[in-house]
Amino acid sequence: MKSLPLWVTTAILSVGLVGCNNATVPNTEKTAIAAATSEIRKNNTLLQPWTGPYQGVPAFDKMSLADLKPALEFGMQQQLAEIDAITNNPEAANFENTIVALEKAGEDLSRVFRYYGIWSSNKSSAEFRAIQKEMAPKLSAFSSKITQNEALFKRVEAVYHSDEYKKLTSEQQRLTHLVYLGFANNGATLDAEKKQRYAEINQRLAQLYTAFSSNVLADEEGYVLYLTEDQLGGLPQSYINGAASAAKTRGKEGMYAVTNTRSSMDPFLTYSTDRALREKVWNTYYSRGDNGDEHDNNALITEILALRDERVGLLGFDNYATWRLQDRMAKKPSNAMNLMMSVWPAAIARVEEEVADMQALADKLGDNIDIEAWDYRYYAEKVRKEKYDLDSNEVKQYLQLDKLREAMFYVAGRLFNFNFTPVPEGSVPVFHEDVKVWHVTDKTTGEEIGLWYLDPFARQGKRSGAWATSYRGYSTFDGQKNVLSSNNSNFMKGAPGEPVLISWDDATTYFHEFGHALHALSAKVTYPTLNGGVRDYTEFQSQLLERWLLTDEVINKYLVHSETGKPMPKELVEKIKKAATFNSGFKTTEYLASAIIDLKLHMLDDPSNVDPDAFERDTLNAMNMPKEIVMRHRTPQFGHVFSGEGYAAAYYGYMWAEVLTSDAAEAFAEAPGGFYDKEVADKLVKHLFSVRNAVDPAEAYRAFRGRDATIDALMRDRGFPVPKK
């Protein structure tokens, strides 16, 4: 689904109907109903209003799976009743009794989904996945019951086309516009027969998304490679310690576990001297969801694509990508594709150079091989050492997880005027002992901003990757609400008492995801729905924050050696900066391959018979995809696109956002105070962070930069030729 207001998107985290009696309830029964409702909430932790400090916090320490299904069902019933109250209002529709009323609807269900999201992403289990599978179609039917509610849409439409609309504030107009689009773009204008089919499609898609993500998780959990001590050649001690800990938690003490996640795979392929093991780890990782067994995702993908195409066809769109991009910055698929294809030739040309360098080094070492995909990271690291005298493992000694967190706090203090203070242990409930919480306040006034939760380590039941999420967004329309934001990662735990050391790429990702958290924490919007985002724009703010990792202030204060405590030497800093564009061919090509395949799949005239594996292979061959590189996310494991719709036909957004990122970074680089220039920082927060989706992204960027962004800065950043005008 897309462009749905907050009151609907809360129900589509996994995306049955829940019965709702529209008859008027006699006054004599209202008291009894209210009492029964209160009793249900009292006995179900997931439904209870949040209590405690900081305006109330989720009771993560009391969440029980036994409460989940009844809480979801009750939450849906309550929200539908609230919708009925809006549609049955005898007064003419206006902004307050329709749009604002919708903003207030669904509080119970919203609370339930904060817990649901934790089970889904941070502590999944077979028991949860069974509930998820059962409830997905019911939740989808529930959301369709709202978006296809004809009486509700007529009220929204009436406000959107009213004289009152012209008198609303710009923020109120933006909200009304987004609410209207949320209906119009999701079947509200269809006739009864098409509405029914639209809802049926959504229910089936909800089941398929759940199955897709469950299959990937099953392959991640089911394929763990256990090593013996004689198979550890080349691996850094920090990795060995983490692998030993991972094996121990899986009942294999004395062995070393290479888990089937990126955070484990990537360093193994970079350092292991055992080529056969590298090939095995590479094949296992890139075969997730593509093993021809009960967890194979290819048939699911074909059905997902066909159903998405049919659904947007009901709305009159030629293909899913056209529907998806109509309200994005790119506006239409051709604009997104043109951007990517303008970078693709330079990217694969750079890959050819990188492979030539690696092959020459392999020949020089007498390794007698042709570079293959499982060799790329290993020999790239050797070339890095030879070409730039830069050893990634040496760099890693200066990248301590705790120190990097302090660095992020420092940057947040300088740019956003935020202060982070650890909350007393036990004062805020958490869902796992690894989770830590900080109180965020304004450094000058002491005003409360909210809380920041951090869940940094990998464990069974936690999905791979890194992400940010919010448990509560800022709003003022119904009393000022503070922000509860979180970051989640999958770093490997080190040995007890030892600092956790991470790679430069992982450190960059750490800053990236913190950028998402800062985007939430800095919000100054009146209405909850305006905390949402535009996909090809929301990655911009987080990508931009990555740039502060290489600032002198961060390097000198926080990138200190794990043993000596001494700052990173200037010589090493210069090597890192000189090597900034190293391997840019690999990084750009593996990303673009995924983004292009995603967009092309969703531009197909008829995807009903597409073979995902064959389409991926044939399309990349036609584009001269280097054989030494694979897509960053191969289609059968592309959770961004097929475990939901957040990035479907929209993975290009990272590149679109990076155009903005590179251009905005040059604004800081050119400022008198550099990356900590107060005037530019204030404009950044005011125009690009605090407004969230209350302002059209293109207008917001122009307010910050004074003009539209160009591709030139991006090409310079990657060391590619700048296109001639």
N, C-alpha and C positions, 0 to 999 in steps of 0.2 A: 504494500500500500504506500501511498505517497501523500505528502501535504496534509496529513491528517492532524487535526488539533489534538492537544494534550489529552482531552477527555476520551479520545478514541485510541490514540497510540499507546496508552497504558495497557490496553487489552491486546496489543499485537506484538508483544515481545516474542511469542512463539507462534503466535497465530497458528441443534445445540441450543441449540436454541434454548435459551432460558425463558421459561414462561413468564409472562407479565400480564396481570389482569388489568385491563384499562378501565374497568367499571369504577364509578365513583364509590369511595369507601364511606359508609355512614359514620357520622361523628361518634356514635356510641362505640364503634369498633376501633377508632383511632388510638385511644389510650392503650388498649390491649395490644395493638400492633406495635406501638412505640415501646411498650414494656418487653414484648417478645424480641424486638430488635436489639434493645439494650442487653438483654440476657445473652443473645447470640454473641454479641461483641465481647461481653464479659468473659465468656468461656472460650474465646478463640484469640490467642495472642496476635495473630496476623492481622486481625481486624481492629484491634484496639488503638485508639489515638496514642501517638508517641508521647511519652512522659519523660521526666528527668530534666537535666540541665540543657542549655543551648537550644531553647525553644522546643525541646523534646527530641528524642533520638530513637531510631529503630531498636526494637528489643531483640537484637541478633542472637543474644545468648539464650533466648527462650523459644526460638522458632522450632516448630515441630512439623515434620512432613504430614503427620496425621491431620493437622489443621488446614493443609493447603487446599485440598479439593473443596471442602465445605466453605472455606473462605472465598475462593474464587466464585463459587456458585452464588453465595450471598452477595458478594460485591457486584456481580453482574445484575442480580435482581434489584439491588438498591439503585444502581445507576440507571437502569431502565425505568424505574419508578420516578427518578428525578427527571428523566427525559419526558415522561408522561406529564409531569407537573408543568413543564415548559410548554408543551404542545397544547395542554388543556387550559392554559391561561386565557381567560376571556378577553383580556386587554390586547390591543393591537401590538404587533411585534415592534420592539425597539431595542436599542443597543443594550440597555440594562437588563430587561426581562428575557432576552434571548441570548445574546452573545456573552454577556457577563454571567448569566445563569449557567451557560454551558461550561464556562471556565470553572465554576464551582462544583459541577457535577462530577461524580466518580471518585470522591476522596477515599472511600473504603477500598475500592479496587486498586487505586493507586498505591495505597499502603501495602496491599497484598503483593503487588508486583515488585516492590522493592525487595521483598524476601524471595519471591520467585526468581528474580534475576541472580541472587546470590546462589541459589541451588543450581541454576542453569549454568552459570559461568565459573563459580568459585568452589563449589562442593557438590558436584553432580554424583549421582549414584544410580544403580539399576532401579531402585524404588522410585526415585524422582522421575527418571526417564519414562517409567510406566505411566505415572500421573500426567506427565507432559504429553505423552502420546495420546492419552485418553481425552485430555482437556483441549488440545490444540484445535480440533474442529469446532468444539463448542464455543471457544473464545472467538474464532473466526466468524461463526454465525452471529454471535453477540455483536461484534463490531459492525457486521453488515446490517443488523437490525437497527443500528443507529444511523449509519451513513445512508441507508435507503429508506429512512423514515420520511415519508412524503410530507407529512404535516410539519415536521421539524425543519426540513429543507425550505418549505415555503416561508416559514418565519425568518430563517436566515436570509433567504433571497430577498424578502421584503425589506429587511434592514439594509442589505447591500445596495439596493436600488432606491432607497428612500431619500427624502430631502435631509433627514437627520444625518445621514452618512456624510454629507458635504460639510456639516458643522462639527464633526468629530475631530479630535486631535489626530495628528499624523500617526501616532502609535495606535489609537483606536481604529483608524481606517486600515492600517496594516493588519491588525488582528482580524477585523471583519473580513477583509480580503482573503486572508489565509483560511479562515473558517469556511467561507463560501467555496473556495477552491477545493477544500477538503471534501466537500460534498460533491461538487460538480465533476471533479476528476475521479470520483470513486463510485459512480453508478447512480447518483441521486436523480439524474435526468432521464433515466431509462424507463421503458414501460415495464409493467408487472412481470411479464414473461422473461425479459432480459435481466431484470433485477434478480429474479430467482436464480437464473443461470450464473449471474455474476457472483452471487452469494455461494452457490455450490462450488464454483471454481476456487473461491477463497478458502473454503473449508478443506478442499482437497489439497491446495497448496500448503496450508498450515500443516497437514499431515506429512507432506513431502519434505518440508523444511526441517521438521523434527527428525524425520528418518535420516536425512542427509547428514545433519550435524551429529547424530548418534552414531552413524557409520564411521565418520571420521574419528570421533572420539574412541570408538571401539578399536580402530586400527592403531591409534596412538597408544592406547593402553595395552593392546595385545601383542605389539611387536617391540619388545625390549631386548636389546642385544647385551648379553652378559659376557664380560671379558675376564680373562685370568691375568695375573701379573705380567706374564711374558708377552701380552698383547697390547701393552701400554706405550709402546715406543713412540717418542716424539711428543706425547701429551704433556701439557704443563701440570705441575703439581696441584695447582688450584682445581683444575679439571678432574684430576685423579681423585682428589679428596671429595669433590662433589659426586662423582660417579660411585665412589665407595658408599657414600651416605645414601644415594638413591637405591643402590642394591640392597643395603641393609634394611631400608624401610619396606622393601619388597620380599624380605625373608631370605636374601641371598648374601648374607654376611661373608666377607672374605673375597667377594667378587666385585666387579665394577660394571655399573649399568649405563649403557648408552640408550637413553629413552628416545622415543620416536617423535621428538619435538624439535622445533628450529633451534631453541637455545642449547640443546644438547648436540644436535646434528652439525650445526655450523662450525663450532670450534673443533669437533672431531675431524671433519673434513679438512680443516685448516692445518692441523698439526700431526695427525696420525701418520706414521711412516709405513704402515701396513696397507699397501694399495688394495689388496683383496678385501680387507675390512672396510676401507673407504668406499669401495664399489657396493658392498653389501649395505652399508648404512645409507648411502645415497639412494639406492634402489628401493629400500624399505620406506624411506621418507617420502620420496616422490611417487610412490605407488599407493599411498593412502587413498582409500575409496576406489581403487582401480585394480583389484586383485581377482576379479572374476568369481568372488565368493558371495556369501550372504551379506557382506558389507560393501558390495560394489555399488557405486553411485551413478553409473552411466545411464541406466534406464530411468532413474529418478530425474536426472538432468533433462533428458529428452521430454519427459512428461511435464516438468516444470516450465520449460521453454514453450511448449505447445499451449499449455494453459494460460501462461502470461500473454501469449500472442492472441489467443481467443478472447481473453478478457478485455484487452485494450481495443480489439476489433469491435466489441460491443459498443464502445465509446466513440467509434469512428476513426481510430488512429491506424495508420499503416503498419506500424510495428511498435514493440514495447519501448525501444530506445527513443522514438519520437515522443511518445507519451511521457516517458521519464524525464526528458531534458527540457520540456517546455517551460518550466519555471525555475530552471537552474541558470547559472551564469552563462553556460555555454549556449543555451537556448535550443540548439538542435544538434543531432548527432554529427552532421558534417563538420561543424565547427570543432567539436571535440576530436574527431578523427583527423582533421587537417592539422591540428596542433601536434598530435602524436606522430603523424607521418612526417611532419617537418623536422622532428628530432630523430626519428628512426634511422635514416641513412648515416648520420654522424655517429649514432650509437653503435651500429654494427660494424662501421668502419673502425671505430676504436677497439672493438672486440678483436678484430683481425690483428691489430697491432699488439694487443695484450697477449693473444695466443702465440703470436710469433715470438714475443719476448720469453714466454714460458717454455716454448718448445726449444728455443736456443739454449736456455738454461738447463733444461732436462738433458739435451744432447751433450752439453758441456760436462754435466755430472755423470755421463755415461749410463743414464737410466734406461735407454733403449725402449722408449715408449712413444706413442702418439697421444697428445693431450686429449683426455676425455672429460666429460662433465664432472666426474668424481675426482678429477685431478685439479680442477680449476682453482679452488681455494688454496690447495696445498702449494701449488707452484706459484700462484699469485703472491702468496706470503713470502716465498723465497725470492721472487723478483723484487718485491718491496724492500727486502733486506739489502739486496744487491744494488738496486737502483737508487734507493733513498737512504740506505743504511738504517732502515726503520724496522725494528723488530716488534711485532704486535704484542708479543708476550712481555717485552720490556715496557711498552706503553701501559699494558694492563696493570703493572705494579703500582701505577699512579692513579688507577681508577677504582677507588674503594667505594662500595655502594653507599655507605653511610656518609662519606665525605661528599659524594655527588648529590645526595639529598640536601646536605647543608648548602651546597653551591646553588641548588635550585631555589632554596629559601632566600639566599642572598640576592639572586636575580629578581625574585618576586618582590623583595624589599626595595630594591633600587628602582624598578620599573613601575610597580603597582602600589608601593608603600604598604605592603602586607608584612605582618609579623606572625611567625609560626611558633607556638609554644606547645610542648607535649602536654597532653591532658594527664592527670594522675591515673596511674594504672588501676583499672577496674571501675573508673568513674563513667566510662562510656562503653556500653556493651559491644562486643565484637563477635564475629562468627568463627574465628579461628585464632589460636594463640599467636600466630605470626602477624596478625593485623595490629598496627599501631595507629594512634589517632593524635592529631594536632589541632589546637585551637587557633583560628586565623582571625587576626584583628588588624585594624588600621594603625600603623605605627605612630601617627601623629595624634589622632583623637582617641584611640583606644576603642573605637566603635567595633562592635562584633560583626565579622564577615560571615563566619560559619566554622565548619569542621572539615578537616582533610584526613581521609582514611588511606592507609597504605597497606596493600597485601602483596609483598614483593616476591615470594618464593613459589617454585613449582611444587606440585604434589598431585597425587592421584585424585581424579575427580575434578580437577581444575583445567579448564580449556587452555590450549597453548596460546602463545602470543602475549601481547601487552595491550591494555585498553584503559580507558577512563570512563567513569559513569557518575551520575549524580543521584543521590537518594532524595534530595530536595533542591529545587531551583529557586532562585530569588524571584520574588514578586511583592507587590505592595497593594494590589487592588482589594485584598481581603485581610489587611493587616500585614505589616512588613515581615517577610519570611527570610531567614538566613539560609545559607547554602550548606548542604552536606554533599561534599564531593569526594571522589575516590580515584586512586590509581592502582592498577593491578598488573603485575609482571610475573615472569616465570624464571627468575634467576635460580641457579643451582646453589643450594646452601653449601657453605664450606664446613670445614671441621669446626667443632665447638671452640669458641674463643678466637678463631681466626677471622680476619676481615674477608668479606666477599669481594673478589676482584672480577671485573667484567671487561668486555672488549670495548673498543672505541665505538663500534656500531651500536652495541647495547647501551652505552652511555648516551649516545645520540637519541636513541629510542626513548630512554628514560626522560630526557628533557622534552622530547616530542609529546609524550603522553601527559607530562606535567603541564604543557601548554594547553591541552584540553581542559585540565582541572582549573587553570587560571582563567580560562575563558568563562567557565561556570562561576567561579568565585568573584569575578569582576563585574558580573551582570548587574545592570541597573534598569530593569524593565518592569512594567506595571503588571503585565499579565503572564501567567505561566506558559501559554502556548508560544509566546515570543522568545522563550528560552530555546526553542528548537533551532534548527540550522538548515542551511542549503549545502548539500553534500559536496559540491565542487568548490565550496568556500570555507567550510568549517575546518578542513585540514590545513588551511593556510596559517591560522593563528598558531597551531601546534608546530607546524614545520618551521615557522619563523623563530620560535623559542630555541630550536636546536642551535641557532647561530651563536647563542651566548656561551655555549660550552667552550668555544675557542677564544673567548675574550681574555685579555691579560689578567683581569681581576679574578676570574674563576680559576684560571691556570695557576696563578701565583698563590692563591689562598687555599685552594681546595684539592688540587691535583698534586697530592704529596705522596711520597713513597710509603708503601705499606709497612716497611721495616724501619727505615731511617727517619721517616717523617719529613724529609727534605722535599722542597718544591721540585716540580719537574724542571730539569735543566733547560736553559734557553736553547741549547743545541737540539734537544729532542723536540721542543716546541716547534722550532724552525723546520725540522724534518717532517713533522706532522702537517704543518701548513703547506710545505712544498709538495707533500704527497696527497693533498686534499682532493685532487682530481684523479688520483690513482685508482684504477679499477672502475672508473666511471662508466666504461663501456659495459662491463658485466652488470653493474647495478642498474643502469638505465635500461638495458636490453631485457633483463629478466622481469623488470617491472612493466615495461611497455608491452611485452609479449602478453602478459596477463590482461592488461587493460584493453588492448586491441582485440584479443579473443573475446573478452566479455562484451564489448560493444558490438562486434561483428555478429556474435551469436544472437544478440537482441535486435539486430537489424535484418535478420532473415525474413524473406517473404513468407516462408512456410517452414517452421522449425520442427514440425510434428514427426518427421522421420530422421532427424539429424542423428548421426553417430558422433557423440562428443569427442571420443578419442580420435576418430578419423578426421573430423573437422579441425581439431586442434593441430594435428600433424600436417594435414594438407595446407591449411592456411599459413602456418609458420614456414613450411617449405617454400610456398609461393612468395613469401616475404624475405626469403634468404636468411632465415633464422640460423645463426651459427650453431653447428652441431655440438659445440662444447658447452652450450648453455641451455638450461631448461627454464620454463616459466617460473616466476617466483611462486605462484600459486597455480598448479596444474588444475585443469577444469574439474576432475573428480573430487578434489579436496578444497575447492574454492569457496570456503565458507562465507566470505564477504558477500558472495553473489547468490549462493544457492541454499544457505541455511536461513535465509530471510531475504528482504528486499532492500536493505539499507544501501548497499553498494551495487545492486544489479543495474547494468548499463551505466554505471557511475564510477567504476574503479579508476577511470581516466582522471577523476577529480583530484587525485594526488598530484598529477602533472599540472593540471590547471591551477591548482593551489600553489604549486611550486613556482609558476610564473609570477604570481603575486608575491610569494616569499622572497624570491631573488630580487625583485624590483624594490620591495619594501626594505630589504636588508641594505641595499645601496643607499637608501634615504638615511639610515643610521650611519653607515660608513662615511658618508659625505658630510655629516653634521659635525659642528665644532666639538661636541662632547662624545663623539663616536657612538658606540652602542649603548652608552649610558646617558646620552644627551637628554636633558630633562624636557626640553620643548618637544622633541620628536616622541619621547616616551609618553608624554601627556596626550599628544594627538593619537598615539597608538591605542592607549586605553580608552580614550573618549570616543573615537570613531570606529575602531576595529574590534575591541573586546567588549566594552560595556553594553553596546546596543544589541548584541546577539542578533536576533532576526527581526528586530523592530524597525530596521531600515534595510532597504534593498541593498544587497551586497555591492553592486556596482557603484551605487551612490556613496556608500560608506567608504569604499576604497578611494574614490575620487576626492572625498572630503579629507582623507588622510594625506594623499600624495599630490593632489592638485591636478591629476591627470589619470588616464587609464594606464595599466601596466603594459609593458611590451616584453617580447620573448628574449630580447638581447641579453639581459642580465642573467637569465637562466642558462643560456648558451655559454656565457663567460664563466659562470660558476662551475660548469661541467667540463670546461676546457675544450668545448666544441667550437667550430667556426661560427661566427655570428653571421646570419643571413644578410645578404646585400639588399639594400632598399631598392 
